[in-house]
């Protein structure tokens, strides 16, 4: 897919948001993924041109962060957290079931181009471990069976809702929201629930509080010798 002038306009809008235009590179790479389905060579060159930096610099950034893909992701990105808590509570089994269902391993697209499977790191959602993401929306407390069912429903084109509320769109749509988080969609759904607040509630009931932070150390004078 060619990089259109409309996409370059959106890139320039992002670049104009920052005192240093190159600070816009991360959202610009999400924008490229939303249009191209991957961080394509054309997208890299367009970012470099808009920001006045080299394609090598753009490539260096895009290959450092795992959210940027250099192959077609397909319609839906499926992430399975395999960090400590999720792994211990069943994340490894969830990943194995999805790997079998989709016929792919880590960081690979399915043969039909509909799904991309990835083992992901902690999503700061450990309260609801094991956690799976679909196009970066949370699916909390999944099991191997419910995870495969989510993929089956997406494959049938059914409407699927994140356990936190938002309707699953697709990878490209999420990538556009990541580029422009003020689109009114970024904070849909609930980000906190009773389970997440349980520790805080118990601490309040028991009158517990965190120890105050130590006072900063006084500056030491240095003698020259
Ligand atoms: S370990 Fe999976 S969300 Fe934290």
Boltz pocket constraint, residues with backbone or C-beta under 6 A from the ligand:
constraints:
  - pocket:
      binder: B
      contacts: [[A, 81], [A, 82], [A, 83], [A, 84], [A, 85], [A, 86], [A, 87], [A, 121], [A, 122], [A, 123], [A, 124], [A, 125], [A, 126], [A, 129], [A, 131]]
      max_distance: 6.0
